[in-house]
């Protein structure tokens, strides 16, 4: 563009004001990049193609439990190499604010998660203790727990002999070598057999089944076969990837899309006011300069496009920087989510929406100042009227 140097000079005529406005745009699009990537992750498709570990849960809601009778049927499905099951417990430790995932697991559950590193002696001790528990290393450090400690877990859903007390003894502490999945260390596991025998209400029910397929290429076929087992029953299932299951579980607590939309709506409304004020002030200060441009031959339309280009350039520069920083931070967010969010960077979909927003905001905030500049009367402008 032959007028780029002119636009650039006008943009940085007041360096302090431009830099402060630019920082505001960077912050807005950094927030947008992070939040919209999370939204994309939570709305990701549920295809199981290529997955070697699947989760079978209720089609109606993950809060609906499934019958234990499905276990041998799932194991008998061609292509299923191994399966286990678990049930959400929802207990609290001392205070509801001390929330961490805790659930009961079946025999063989750990075989499906070889990435959970646990010494053989600790696993043997856990399997031999009916009321034993396993905790992640991060969770143990958080509360200062050590092997042999008794955890006075309090039930919020499943009472035991009319009481909410569920004392569990730590028999093992596992860890994950992958730093991005350290969030999964913030969980407690105990025996499903103890849960099933001791709780007062629920018998022979599980929360979900975990299935390892022999051939990831056949994951779709295996998933369909598993779901066909309970078709047209009162416990229809939906087989999906672990990521999709984790996302569905998180959605039980909040509507991620609505939260992101509300936050970004407020952020971009504020950004419109801020950048609009900046552009209006910048054009108002440059009225004599714009009049000179018209005097030396710039048409009204040229002046209009110069001001609009300045506005769009300001927002695009800040927006691109913000999304770029968000792309660098996303791996850390994915790691901190404990596997719920698995995004290596800002998704192309977010970049596309972001670019469209940059151009739209740039045009909106620059339109009125640009129209004023276009309609400028040379004589009045040079006279300071």
C-alpha positions in Angstrom: 0.0 0.0 0.0 1.6 3.3 -1.1 0.1 5.3 1.8 1.2 2.8 4.5 4.0 5.2 5.7 1.4 8.0 6.0 -1.1 5.8 7.9 1.7 4.5 10.2 2.9 8.1 11.0 -0.6 9.2 11.8 -1.2 6.1 14.0 1.9 6.9 16.1 1.5 10.6 16.2 0.7 10.4 19.9 2.9 7.4 20.9 1.7 7.1 24.5 -2.0 7.1 23.6 -1.5 4.7 20.8 0.6 2.3 22.9 -2.0 2.3 25.8 -4.8 1.7 23.3 -2.8 -1.0 21.7 -2.2 -2.7 25.1 -5.9 -2.7 25.7 -6.6 -4.4 22.3 -3.8 -7.0 23.0 -5.4 -7.8 26.4 -8.9 -8.1 24.9 -7.8 -10.5 22.2 -5.5 -12.4 24.5 -8.6 -13.1 26.6 -10.6 -13.9 23.5 -8.0 -16.3 22.2 -7.8 -18.2 25.5 -11.5 -18.4 26.2 -12.6 -19.1 22.6 -10.1 -21.9 22.4 -11.6 -23.4 25.5 -15.0 -23.1 24.0 -13.8 -24.8 20.8 -12.3 -27.6 22.9 -15.6 -28.1 24.8 -17.6 -28.1 21.5 -15.2 -30.5 19.7 -16.7 -33.3 17.8 -17.3 -36.7 19.4 -15.7 -38.9 16.8 -14.0 -41.9 18.3 -12.0 -42.8 15.2 -8.4 -43.7 16.0 -9.0 -43.8 19.8 -7.7 -46.8 21.7 -9.4 -46.0 25.0 -13.2 -45.2 25.1 -15.6 -44.3 27.8 -19.2 -45.8 27.9 -21.7 -43.6 29.8 -25.4 -43.0 29.9 -26.8 -41.4 26.7 -29.2 -39.4 28.8 -26.8 -37.8 31.3 -23.5 -38.7 32.9 -25.3 -38.5 36.3 -27.4 -41.6 35.3 -25.7 -44.8 36.5 -25.5 -48.0 34.4 -26.2 -51.6 35.5 -23.3 -53.8 36.4 -24.8 -56.4 34.1 -23.3 -54.6 31.1 -19.8 -55.4 32.2 -19.6 -59.0 30.8 -21.5 -58.0 27.7 -19.0 -55.2 26.9 -16.1 -57.5 27.5 -17.7 -59.9 24.9 -17.9 -57.3 22.1 -15.5 -58.2 19.3 -12.6 -55.7 19.3 -12.7 -55.0 23.1 -9.3 -55.9 24.5 -9.9 -54.9 28.1 -12.5 -53.0 30.2 -13.1 -51.8 33.7 -15.6 -49.4 35.4 -15.8 -46.6 37.9 -18.4 -44.6 39.8 -18.4 -41.0 40.8 -18.5 -40.5 44.6 -18.4 -36.8 45.2 -17.0 -36.8 48.7 -15.5 -33.8 50.4 -12.5 -33.4 52.7 -13.0 -31.1 55.7 -14.5 -28.3 53.7 -16.6 -28.2 50.4 -14.0 -25.8 49.1 -11.4 -28.6 49.2 -12.9 -30.1 46.1 -11.1 -32.8 44.2 -12.3 -35.7 42.0 -12.9 -38.9 43.9 -14.5 -42.1 42.7 -14.6 -45.8 43.1 -12.9 -48.1 40.6 -13.2 -51.7 39.7 -10.4 -54.3 39.7 -8.2 -53.9 36.7 -8.9 -50.1 36.4 -5.2 -49.3 36.8 -4.3 -51.7 34.0 -6.1 -49.4 31.6 -4.0 -46.4 32.8 -0.3 -47.5 32.6 0.6 -43.8 32.6 -0.4 -43.7 36.3 3.0 -44.8 37.8 2.6 -46.7 41.1 5.1 -48.9 42.9 4.2 -52.5 42.8 4.3 -52.8 46.6 1.8 -49.9 46.9 -0.5 -51.4 44.4 -0.5 -54.7 46.2 -1.2 -53.0 49.5 -4.1 -51.2 47.9 -5.6 -54.3 46.3 -5.4 -56.1 49.7 -7.2 -53.4 51.7 -10.9 -53.2 51.2 -11.0 -49.6 52.5 -7.7 -48.6 50.9 -7.3 -45.6 48.6 -4.9 -44.3 46.0 -4.2 -40.6 45.6 -2.3 -38.6 43.1 1.1 -37.0 44.1 -0.2 -33.5 43.6 -3.2 -34.1 45.8 -1.0 -35.7 48.5 1.3 -32.7 48.5 -1.6 -30.3 48.6 -2.9 -31.7 51.9 0.3 -33.2 53.3 -0.9 -36.8 53.1 1.4 -39.8 53.3 0.9 -43.5 52.9 -0.9 -44.9 55.9 -2.9 -41.8 56.6 -6.7 -42.2 57.1 -8.7 -39.7 55.1 -12.1 -38.8 56.7 -14.0 -38.4 53.4 -17.5 -37.1 53.8 -20.2 -38.3 51.4 -22.5 -35.7 49.7 -24.5 -38.3 47.7 -24.0 -41.8 49.1 -24.4 -42.3 52.9 -23.0 -45.3 54.7 -25.0 -47.0 57.5 -26.9 -43.8 57.9 -23.7 -41.7 58.2 -21.8 -39.5 55.8 -18.4 -40.8 57.2 -16.3 -42.8 54.7 -12.8 -43.2 56.3 -10.3 -44.4 53.7 -6.6 -45.4 54.2 -4.0 -44.2 51.7 -2.2 -47.3 50.4 -0.5 -45.7 47.4 0.5 -42.5 45.8 0.8 -42.4 42.0 2.2 -39.8 39.6 2.3 -39.0 35.9 5.4 -38.5 33.9 3.7 -36.2 31.4 3.8 -32.7 32.9 0.8 -31.7 30.8 -1.3 -34.2 32.6 -0.2 -33.4 36.2 -3.7 -32.2 36.8 -4.8 -35.8 36.9 -2.8 -36.3 40.0 -5.5 -34.3 41.9 -7.8 -37.3 42.4 -8.6 -40.1 44.8 -9.5 -43.7 43.9 -11.0 -46.4 46.1 -12.6 -49.8 45.6 -15.9 -50.0 43.9 -16.7 -53.3 45.7 -16.4 -51.4 49.0 -18.6 -48.6 47.7 -21.2 -51.1 46.4 -21.4 -53.0 49.6 -21.3 -50.1 52.1 -23.5 -47.4 50.5 -27.1 -47.4 51.7 -29.0 -46.9 48.4 -27.2 -47.8 45.2 -26.4 -51.4 44.5 -25.0 -53.0 41.3 -24.7 -49.7 39.5 -21.6 -48.1 38.0 -21.0 -44.6 36.6 -19.1 -45.4 33.4 -17.1 -48.2 31.7 -13.6 -47.7 30.3 -12.8 -49.8 27.3 -9.5 -50.4 25.5 -9.9 -51.5 21.9 -7.6 -54.0 20.3 -7.3 -51.9 17.1 -7.8 -48.1 17.2 -8.8 -48.2 13.5 -11.9 -50.2 14.5 -12.9 -47.9 17.4 -16.0 -46.6 15.6 -17.2 -50.1 15.0 -16.6 -51.2 18.5 -18.3 -48.1 19.9 -21.4 -48.8 17.8 -21.5 -52.4 18.9 -21.3 -51.4 22.5 -24.1 -48.9 22.2 -26.2 -51.5 20.4 -26.2 -53.6 23.6 -28.5 -51.2 25.4 -30.4 -49.8 22.5 -34.1 -49.2 23.2 -33.6 -49.9 26.9 -33.9 -47.7 30.0 -30.1 -47.4 30.2 -29.0 -46.5 26.6 -25.3 -45.7 26.4 -23.1 -43.3 24.5 -19.5 -44.4 23.8 -17.1 -41.6 23.3 -13.4 -40.6 23.8 -12.1 -39.7 27.2 -11.7 -36.1 26.2 -15.3 -35.9 25.1 -16.4 -37.6 28.3 -14.3 -35.2 30.5 -15.8 -32.2 28.6 -19.4 -33.5 29.1 -18.7 -33.9 32.8 -17.4 -30.4 33.1 -20.5 -29.1 31.3 -22.6 -30.4 34.1 -21.2 -27.6 36.3 -21.5 -24.7 33.8 -22.4 -23.7 30.3 -19.0 -23.0 28.9 -20.3 -21.4 25.7 -22.6 -19.0 27.5 -19.9 -18.0 30.0 -17.4 -17.3 27.2 -19.9 -15.3 25.2 -21.0 -13.2 28.1 -17.4 -12.4 29.1 -16.3 -11.6 25.6 -19.4 -9.5 24.9 -18.5 -7.3 27.9 -14.8 -7.1 26.9 -15.5 -6.1 23.3 -18.1 -3.6 24.2 -15.6 -1.9 26.5 -13.0 -2.1 23.7 -15.3 -0.5 21.2 -15.8 2.5 23.6 -12.1 2.8 24.3 -10.8 2.6 20.7 -13.7 4.7 19.4 -12.7 7.5 21.8 -9.1 7.1 20.8 -9.9 7.5 17.1 -12.3 10.3 17.6 -9.6 12.3 19.6 -6.9 11.4 17.1 -8.9 12.8 14.1 -10.1 15.8 16.0 -6.4 16.8 16.8 -5.4 16.3 13.1 -8.2 18.4 11.4 -5.7 21.0 10.1 -3.4 18.2 8.8 -6.4 16.5 7.0 -7.3 19.8 5.5 -3.8 20.1 4.1 -4.1 16.7 2.6 -7.2 17.7 0.8 -5.5 21.0 -0.3 -2.7 19.1 -2.0 -5.0 16.8 -3.9 -6.3 14.0 -1.7 -10.0 13.3 -2.5 -12.7 13.0 0.1 -12.8 9.2 -0.4 -9.0 9.0 0.0 -9.1 10.7 3.3 -12.0 8.4 4.4 -10.0 5.3 3.6 -6.8 6.7 5.3 -8.7 7.1 8.6 -10.4 3.8 8.3 -7.1 2.0 7.5 -5.5 3.7 10.5 -8.3 2.4 12.8 -8.2 -1.1 11.3 -4.4 -1.3 11.5 -4.5 -0.3 15.2 -7.0 -3.1 16.1 -5.4 -5.7 13.8 -1.9 -5.1 15.3 -3.2 -5.4 18.9 -5.4 -8.4 18.0 -2.7 -10.3 16.3 -0.3 -9.8 19.2 -3.0 -10.9 21.7 -3.9 -14.0 19.8 -0.2 -14.8 19.3 0.4 -14.6 23.0 -2.7 -16.7 23.7 -1.2 -19.4 21.3 1.9 -19.5 23.4 0.0 -19.8 26.6 -2.5 -22.5 25.5 -0.1 -25.5 26.2 0.1 -24.3 29.8 -3.7 -24.1 30.0 -4.1 -27.6 28.6 -1.6 -28.9 31.1 -3.3 -27.2 34.0 -6.7 -28.6 33.0 -5.6 -32.2 33.8 -6.6 -33.5 30.3 -10.0 -31.8 30.1 -8.7 -29.4 27.5 -6.2 -30.8 25.0 -5.2 -28.0 22.7 -1.6 -27.4 21.7 -2.3 -23.8 20.5 -5.1 -21.4 19.4 -7.3 -23.3 16.9 -7.6 -22.0 13.3 -11.4 -21.5 14.0 -10.5 -19.0 16.7 -8.0 -17.2 14.5 -10.6 -16.9 11.8 -13.2 -15.4 14.2 -10.6 -13.2 15.7 -9.5 -11.8 12.4 -13.1 -11.0 11.4 -13.6 -9.3 14.8 -10.5 -7.2 14.4 -11.7 -5.9 11.0 -15.2 -5.4 12.2 -14.2 -3.5 15.3 -11.6 -1.4 13.3 -14.3 -0.4 10.8 -16.9 0.4 13.5 -14.6 2.6 15.7 -13.1 4.3 12.7 -16.3 4.9 10.6 -17.6 8.1 12.4 -14.2 9.8 12.6 -13.6 8.8 8.9 -16.9 10.3 7.8 -16.1 13.5 9.7 -12.7 13.7 8.0 -14.3 13.1 4.6 -16.9 15.9 5.0 -14.3 18.3 6.3 -14.4 21.8 4.7 -10.9 22.9 3.9 -11.4 26.6 4.6 -13.1 26.0 7.9 -10.6 23.5 9.0 -7.6 25.7 8.2 -9.3 28.6 10.0 -9.7 26.5 13.1 -13.6 26.6 12.9 
